[in-house]
Amino acid sequence: MEVHRLRLLFLTLALASVLPGCAWFGRGGDAAPEAVAAPQAQTGPSSEQPIIDPQIERREIRRAQIDTEDFEVGLYGGILSIEDFESHAVYGARFAYHLTEDFFLEATAGQSRAGRTSYETLSGAAEILTDSERDYTYYALSAGWNALPGEVFIGKNRAYNSAFYLVAGIGSTRFAGDDAFTVSGGFGYRILPSDWIAVHFDVRDHVYDTDLLGKKKIVNNLEAHLGLSIFF
């Protein structure tokens, strides 16, 4: 009986010493995930700092200032080659109305003066025309088409609006005391250095019938001129 009591006492002491150790190991196992999870939380990205910080450099854009006026008026001067009567200076005026960005109507009036024919030069004294009959005047009403609108670049930082255009029209030519129905046509190049001014370079051909030298024929009077016009 006494031995049985001693065994029960030893078993009780053994259990009392083993159970606190198991509880300690259980608490240690629960703390391990928290210790592992803590560094993960610290190494994660901060919600206050963006992942990508773009550095975008803004550039200044200047819009083209182009007037919306449709009327254009200007003056021009150049050279007119009158068939059989040499080449002389020509000057005139132009008035245009721009119907759209591509099409326009144009009225021109020019004046020049004829020279001497080869016959007059070789004969010495013979004069085919009087002094007043050598005045050359023309009027034309034409339609134009801006075939190649674009820009012309001068240097690295300057660009100006420009257009290559075609024109064709009808009119009248007064020369040698007579008026002749005239068909005209040609091409031109326009540059706008400002929003209200334009520079033109034009080449025209004035075609009409004449029998001034005794034989009826079609003459081609070529003209090249440089002009300046303004929009209003």
C-alpha positions as CSV (number, residue, x, y, z in Angstrom):
1,M,0.0,0.0,0.0
2,E,2.8,2.3,0.8
3,V,4.5,1.5,-2.5
4,H,1.4,2.3,-4.4
5,R,1.2,5.7,-2.8
6,L,4.8,6.5,-3.7
7,R,4.3,5.6,-7.3
8,L,1.2,7.9,-7.5
9,L,3.2,10.7,-6.0
10,F,6.1,10.3,-8.5
11,L,3.6,10.2,-11.4
12,T,2.0,13.4,-10.2
13,L,5.3,15.2,-9.9
14,A,6.4,13.9,-13.4
15,L,3.2,15.2,-15.0
16,A,3.5,18.6,-13.2
17,S,7.0,19.0,-14.6
18,V,6.2,17.9,-18.2
19,L,2.9,20.0,-18.8
20,P,4.5,23.5,-18.2
21,G,7.2,22.7,-20.8
22,C,4.6,21.7,-23.4
23,A,2.7,24.9,-22.8
24,W,6.0,26.9,-23.2
25,F,6.7,25.1,-26.5
26,G,3.1,25.9,-27.7
27,R,3.5,29.6,-27.0
28,G,6.9,29.6,-28.8
29,G,5.3,28.0,-31.9
30,D,2.6,30.7,-31.9
31,A,5.1,33.5,-31.7
32,A,7.2,32.3,-34.6
33,P,4.7,33.4,-37.4
34,E,4.4,36.8,-35.9
35,A,8.2,37.2,-36.0
36,V,8.3,36.1,-39.6
37,A,5.4,38.3,-40.7
38,A,6.7,41.4,-39.1
39,P,9.7,41.8,-41.4
40,Q,7.4,41.2,-44.4
41,A,5.2,44.1,-43.4
42,Q,8.3,46.3,-43.0
43,T,9.8,45.5,-46.4
44,G,6.6,46.2,-48.4
45,P,6.1,49.4,-50.4
46,S,4.8,52.4,-48.6
47,S,1.3,53.6,-49.6
48,E,2.5,57.2,-49.5
49,Q,5.2,56.9,-52.2
50,P,4.1,56.0,-55.8
51,I,5.8,53.1,-57.6
52,I,6.6,55.3,-60.7
53,D,7.4,59.0,-60.4
54,P,7.2,60.3,-64.0
55,Q,9.2,63.4,-64.9
56,I,7.3,65.0,-67.9
57,E,8.8,68.2,-69.3
58,R,6.1,70.4,-70.8
59,R,6.8,72.3,-74.0
60,E,5.3,75.6,-75.0
61,I,3.1,75.5,-78.1
62,R,2.4,78.7,-80.0
63,R,-0.8,78.7,-82.1
64,A,-0.6,80.3,-85.6
65,Q,-2.4,83.6,-85.7
66,I,-4.0,83.9,-89.1
67,D,-6.6,86.5,-89.9
68,T,-10.0,85.3,-91.2
69,E,-10.4,88.1,-93.7
70,D,-11.3,87.0,-97.2
71,F,-10.4,90.0,-99.3
72,E,-7.0,90.8,-100.6
73,V,-5.7,93.8,-102.5
74,G,-2.1,94.5,-103.7
75,L,0.3,95.9,-106.3
76,Y,2.9,94.2,-108.4
77,G,5.7,94.9,-110.9
78,G,7.7,92.8,-113.3
79,I,8.5,92.1,-117.0
80,L,6.2,91.6,-119.9
81,S,7.3,90.1,-123.1
82,I,5.1,91.4,-126.0
83,E,5.5,89.1,-129.0
84,D,7.4,90.9,-131.8
85,F,7.7,94.0,-129.7
86,E,10.5,93.3,-127.1
87,S,10.2,93.0,-123.3
88,H,9.4,95.9,-121.1
89,A,8.5,96.6,-117.5
90,V,4.9,96.0,-116.4
91,Y,3.1,97.1,-113.3
92,G,-0.5,96.6,-112.1
93,A,-2.9,95.9,-109.3
94,R,-4.8,92.9,-108.1
95,F,-8.0,92.3,-106.1
96,A,-8.9,88.9,-104.8
97,Y,-11.8,87.3,-102.9
98,H,-11.1,83.9,-101.3
99,L,-14.1,81.8,-101.5
100,T,-12.7,78.9,-99.5
101,E,-9.3,77.8,-98.4
102,D,-8.7,76.2,-101.8
103,F,-10.4,78.5,-104.3
104,F,-10.4,82.3,-105.0
105,L,-11.5,84.8,-107.6
106,E,-9.0,87.5,-108.8
107,A,-9.3,90.6,-110.9
108,T,-6.1,92.2,-112.3
109,A,-5.2,95.2,-114.3
110,G,-1.8,95.9,-115.8
111,Q,0.0,98.3,-118.0
112,S,3.2,98.2,-120.1
113,R,4.7,99.7,-123.2
114,A,5.8,98.0,-126.4
115,G,9.2,98.4,-127.9
116,R,10.3,98.3,-131.5
117,T,10.0,95.3,-133.9
118,S,13.1,93.9,-135.6
119,Y,11.8,95.5,-138.9
120,E,11.6,98.9,-137.3
121,T,15.1,98.5,-135.8
122,L,16.7,97.4,-139.1
123,S,14.9,99.9,-141.4
124,G,15.8,102.8,-139.2
125,A,13.0,105.2,-140.0
126,A,9.9,103.1,-140.5
127,E,7.4,103.2,-137.7
128,I,4.7,100.6,-137.5
129,L,3.1,102.1,-134.4
130,T,2.7,105.7,-133.2
131,D,3.9,106.6,-129.8
132,S,0.4,106.4,-128.2
133,E,-0.3,103.0,-129.8
134,R,2.6,101.5,-128.0
135,D,0.8,101.6,-124.7
136,Y,-0.2,98.1,-123.6
137,T,-3.1,97.7,-121.1
138,Y,-4.9,94.5,-120.0
139,Y,-7.7,93.5,-117.7
140,A,-8.4,90.0,-116.5
141,L,-10.9,88.2,-114.3
142,S,-9.5,84.8,-113.2
143,A,-10.3,81.8,-110.9
144,G,-7.5,80.4,-108.8
145,W,-6.9,77.1,-107.0
146,N,-4.4,76.6,-104.2
147,A,-3.0,73.4,-105.5
148,L,-0.2,72.9,-103.0
149,P,-0.8,74.7,-99.7
150,G,2.0,74.3,-97.1
151,E,4.8,76.0,-95.3
152,V,8.2,77.5,-96.2
153,F,11.0,77.3,-93.7
154,I,13.6,80.0,-93.2
155,G,16.3,78.9,-90.8
156,K,15.6,76.5,-87.9
157,N,12.9,78.5,-86.0
158,R,10.9,80.3,-88.7
159,A,8.1,78.8,-90.8
160,Y,5.6,80.7,-92.9
161,N,2.4,79.6,-94.6
162,S,2.6,79.3,-98.3
163,A,0.7,78.0,-101.4
164,F,1.5,77.1,-104.9
165,Y,-1.6,78.0,-107.0
166,L,-2.9,77.9,-110.6
167,V,-5.0,80.6,-112.2
168,A,-7.0,80.9,-115.5
169,G,-9.3,83.5,-116.7
170,I,-10.6,85.8,-119.5
171,G,-10.2,89.5,-120.1
172,S,-9.3,92.2,-122.6
173,T,-6.1,93.6,-124.0
174,R,-5.8,97.1,-125.6
175,F,-2.8,97.4,-127.8
176,A,-2.0,99.3,-131.1
177,G,-5.3,101.1,-130.9
178,D,-7.3,97.9,-130.8
179,D,-9.1,95.8,-128.1
180,A,-8.7,92.0,-128.2
181,F,-10.5,89.3,-126.3
182,T,-7.8,87.6,-124.2
183,V,-7.4,84.3,-122.4
184,S,-4.9,84.3,-119.6
185,G,-3.5,81.5,-117.4
186,G,-0.5,80.7,-115.3
187,F,0.8,79.9,-111.8
188,G,2.0,81.6,-108.7
189,Y,3.6,81.2,-105.3
190,R,2.3,83.0,-102.2
191,I,4.1,83.4,-98.9
192,L,2.6,85.0,-95.8
193,P,5.3,86.5,-93.6
194,S,2.6,87.9,-91.3
195,D,-1.1,87.2,-90.7
196,W,-2.2,90.2,-92.8
197,I,0.4,90.5,-95.6
198,A,1.4,88.2,-98.5
199,V,4.2,88.2,-101.1
200,H,3.4,86.8,-104.6
201,F,5.5,85.6,-107.5
202,D,3.4,85.0,-110.6
203,V,3.9,83.9,-114.2
204,R,1.1,84.5,-116.7
205,D,0.5,84.1,-120.4
206,H,-1.8,86.5,-122.2
207,V,-3.1,84.9,-125.4
208,Y,-5.2,86.6,-128.2
209,D,-5.5,86.9,-132.0
210,T,-4.0,89.8,-133.9
211,D,-3.3,90.8,-137.5
212,L,-1.1,93.8,-136.6
213,L,1.8,92.7,-138.9
214,G,-0.4,91.8,-141.8
215,K,-1.0,88.2,-141.0
216,K,-3.5,86.9,-138.4
217,K,-2.0,84.8,-135.7
218,I,-2.2,83.9,-132.1
219,V,0.3,85.7,-129.9
220,N,1.6,84.7,-126.4
221,N,2.7,87.5,-124.2
222,L,4.5,86.1,-121.2
223,E,4.6,88.0,-117.9
224,A,6.5,87.5,-114.7
225,H,6.0,89.8,-111.7
226,L,6.5,90.1,-108.0
227,G,3.7,91.5,-105.8
228,L,2.8,92.6,-102.3
229,S,-0.8,92.4,-101.0
230,I,-2.7,92.8,-97.8
231,F,-5.8,91.1,-96.3
232,F,-8.7,93.0,-95.0
